[in-house]
Amino acid sequence: MKLPDKIYDVLKWIAMICLDAIGSLYNGLAQLWGWPYGVEVMQTCALLSVFLGALIGISTAQYNKENHL
């Protein structure tokens, strides 16, 4: 599974920055304002981040294998 460069870059940004930031923000606001499911939202974002990271890792390994890096 080799991802196109643009999709790879977007998924990497989402996995490394966006999901963690959203989860942390919601959890913090949930504690401050009494919103529901703060921990659950944060953990869901973390799991999605790990899943996307695995897809990115598979794509990187395939790319490196094909290009002998």
C-alpha positions as CSV (number, residue, x, y, z in Angstrom):
1,M,0.0,0.0,0.0
2,K,1.8,3.1,-1.2
3,L,0.0,6.4,-0.6
4,P,0.3,9.4,-3.0
5,D,2.5,12.2,-1.6
6,K,-0.4,14.6,-0.9
7,I,-2.5,12.0,0.9
8,Y,0.6,10.9,2.9
9,D,1.3,14.5,4.0
10,V,-2.3,15.2,5.0
11,L,-2.6,11.9,7.0
12,K,0.7,12.6,8.7
13,W,-0.4,16.1,9.7
14,I,-3.8,14.7,11.0
15,A,-2.1,11.9,12.9
16,M,0.7,13.9,14.4
17,I,-0.9,17.2,15.2
18,C,-4.6,17.6,14.5
19,L,-6.1,14.6,16.4
20,D,-3.9,15.1,19.5
21,A,-4.7,18.8,19.6
22,I,-8.5,18.2,19.2
23,G,-8.6,15.5,21.8
24,S,-6.6,17.6,24.3
25,L,-8.7,20.7,23.6
26,Y,-12.0,18.9,24.1
27,N,-10.8,17.1,27.2
28,G,-9.6,20.4,28.8
29,L,-12.8,22.2,27.8
30,A,-14.9,19.3,29.0
31,Q,-13.3,19.5,32.5
32,L,-13.7,23.3,32.6
33,W,-17.3,23.5,31.3
34,G,-18.6,20.2,32.4
35,W,-19.1,18.8,28.9
36,P,-19.7,15.1,28.6
37,Y,-17.3,12.4,27.5
38,G,-14.0,14.3,27.7
39,V,-11.8,11.3,28.4
40,E,-13.6,9.2,25.8
41,V,-13.2,11.8,23.1
42,M,-9.5,12.2,23.9
43,Q,-8.9,8.5,23.9
44,T,-10.8,8.1,20.6
45,C,-8.6,10.8,19.0
46,A,-5.5,9.0,20.4
47,L,-6.6,5.6,18.9
48,L,-7.3,7.2,15.5
49,S,-3.9,8.8,15.6
50,V,-2.2,5.5,16.3
51,F,-4.2,3.8,13.5
52,L,-3.3,6.5,11.0
53,G,0.3,6.3,12.2
54,A,0.3,2.6,11.4
55,L,-1.0,3.2,7.9
56,I,1.6,5.9,7.3
57,G,4.3,3.5,8.6
58,I,3.2,0.8,6.2
59,S,3.2,3.2,3.3
60,T,6.7,4.5,4.3
61,A,8.1,0.9,4.6
62,Q,6.6,0.1,1.1
63,Y,8.1,3.2,-0.4
64,N,11.5,2.5,1.1
65,K,11.5,-1.1,0.0
66,E,10.7,0.0,-3.6
67,N,13.3,2.7,-3.6
68,H,16.0,0.6,-1.7
69,L,16.5,3.3,1.0
